[in-house]
Amino acid sequence: MSIAQINDMKHALRNGNRFYAESNNENWNDLVSKGFATKHPGWEDGMAYFRVTATGKKKLSAERGLGE
């Protein structure tokens, strides 16, 4: 995971495990493809809600300390 991905995941977890971004967001789509996040339709065209999975939380815990 990149520093940006770690920071985005932390941000999501601080905000009810939701991160609203463009649906084609490379960082989040990479996390989804690795099983670290899920993607849900946003209320605007081209947008999505991303949520950190249990697997993502474990990975983030293992990476703790990066990006701070």
Residue frames relative to the residue before (quaternion, step in Angstrom):
aa qw qx qy qz dx dy dz
M 1.0000 0.0000 0.0000 0.0000 0.00 0.00 0.00
S 0.4246 -0.6889 0.5286 0.2566 3.53 -1.10 0.75
I 0.6639 -0.4771 0.3898 0.4238 3.54 -1.31 0.28
A 0.6412 0.5242 -0.3258 0.4560 3.61 0.97 -0.84
Q 0.6555 0.5029 -0.3167 0.4660 3.60 0.95 -0.82
I 0.6299 0.5239 -0.3298 0.4689 3.58 0.98 -0.82
N 0.6752 0.4910 -0.2936 0.4656 3.58 0.88 -0.92
D 0.6463 0.5110 -0.3227 0.4658 3.60 0.98 -0.79
M 0.6501 0.5077 -0.3200 0.4661 3.59 0.97 -0.81
K 0.6361 0.5148 -0.3257 0.4735 3.60 0.98 -0.82
H 0.6374 0.5285 -0.3204 0.4602 3.57 0.99 -0.87
A 0.6436 0.5216 -0.3190 0.4604 3.59 0.94 -0.88
L 0.6924 0.4901 -0.2843 0.4467 3.57 0.85 -0.94
R 0.6429 0.5010 -0.3227 0.4811 3.59 1.13 -0.55
N 0.7471 0.3653 -0.1882 0.5225 3.59 1.25 -0.41
G 0.7245 -0.4560 0.2496 0.4526 3.56 0.79 1.02
N 0.5357 -0.6445 0.3765 0.3950 3.56 1.24 0.54
R 0.5632 0.5343 -0.4247 0.4658 3.53 0.84 1.09
F 0.0010 0.7574 -0.6528 0.0115 3.52 -1.09 0.80
Y 0.1907 -0.7970 0.5682 0.0743 3.57 -0.57 1.18
A 0.1788 0.7846 -0.5652 0.1816 3.57 -0.62 1.14
E 0.6714 -0.4394 0.3749 0.4643 3.55 -1.30 0.04
S 0.5469 -0.6625 0.4059 0.3118 3.56 -0.92 0.91
N 0.6985 0.4412 -0.2766 0.4908 3.60 1.19 -0.40
N 0.2731 0.7854 -0.5091 0.2221 3.60 1.24 0.42
E 0.4301 -0.7484 0.4465 0.2356 3.58 -0.50 1.22
N 0.6603 0.5189 -0.3210 0.4377 3.59 0.88 -0.91
W 0.7090 0.4506 -0.2680 0.4715 3.56 0.81 -0.97
N 0.6523 0.5060 -0.3325 0.4560 3.61 0.92 -0.76
D 0.5984 0.5353 -0.3514 0.4815 3.59 1.14 -0.57
L 0.6502 0.5039 -0.3142 0.4739 3.59 0.97 -0.84
V 0.6236 0.5291 -0.3332 0.4693 3.60 1.03 -0.77
S 0.6781 0.5021 -0.2993 0.4456 3.60 0.87 -0.94
K 0.6956 0.4479 -0.2626 0.4966 3.60 1.17 -0.54
G 0.5357 -0.6509 0.3919 0.3685 3.59 1.28 -0.05
F 0.5183 0.6570 -0.4043 0.3691 3.58 1.27 0.21
A 0.7878 0.1397 -0.0732 0.5954 3.60 1.27 -0.23
T 0.2711 -0.7154 0.6120 0.2004 3.52 -1.35 0.27
K 0.2860 -0.7516 0.5781 0.1379 3.54 -1.25 0.52
H 0.0396 -0.7955 0.6038 -0.0318 3.55 -0.90 1.01
P 0.5895 -0.5981 0.3958 0.3717 3.62 -0.98 0.73
G 0.3603 -0.7138 0.5618 0.2124 3.53 -1.08 0.80
W 0.5974 -0.5771 0.4087 0.3781 3.57 -1.24 0.12
E 0.6887 0.3803 -0.2759 0.5522 3.60 1.29 -0.10
D 0.5898 -0.5583 0.4400 0.3832 3.57 -1.15 0.57
G 0.8313 0.2287 -0.1765 0.4749 3.54 -1.01 0.86
M 0.6525 0.4827 -0.3101 0.4951 3.58 1.29 0.16
A 0.0767 -0.7966 0.5988 0.0307 3.56 -1.23 0.46
Y 0.3576 -0.6555 0.6118 0.2611 3.50 -1.36 0.38
F 0.1343 -0.7676 0.6228 0.0698 3.55 -0.96 0.90
R 0.0851 -0.7890 0.6080 0.0226 3.55 -1.06 0.84
V 0.4507 -0.6763 0.5180 0.2669 3.55 -1.07 0.79
T 0.3503 -0.7329 0.5481 0.1992 3.58 -0.94 0.94
A 0.6799 -0.4446 0.3720 0.4492 3.58 -1.32 0.10
T 0.6278 0.5242 -0.3246 0.4751 3.58 1.04 -0.77
G 0.6476 0.5171 -0.3078 0.4674 3.56 1.02 -0.81
K 0.6334 0.5258 -0.3297 0.4622 3.58 1.02 -0.77
K 0.6428 0.5115 -0.3206 0.4715 3.59 1.01 -0.80
K 0.6559 0.5042 -0.3045 0.4721 3.58 0.93 -0.89
L 0.6458 0.5170 -0.3139 0.4659 3.57 0.96 -0.86
S 0.6342 0.5272 -0.3245 0.4632 3.57 0.99 -0.81
A 0.6535 0.5092 -0.3003 0.4727 3.59 1.04 -0.81
E 0.7115 0.4282 -0.2358 0.5048 3.59 1.15 -0.66
R 0.3032 0.8025 -0.4779 0.1889 3.59 1.32 0.00
G 0.7266 0.3998 -0.3175 0.4598 3.52 -1.03 0.84
L 0.6222 0.5114 -0.3576 0.4726 3.60 1.17 -0.37
G 0.8312 0.2618 -0.1768 0.4575 3.54 -1.10 0.65
E 0.5748 0.5885 -0.3934 0.4105 3.56 1.18 0.23
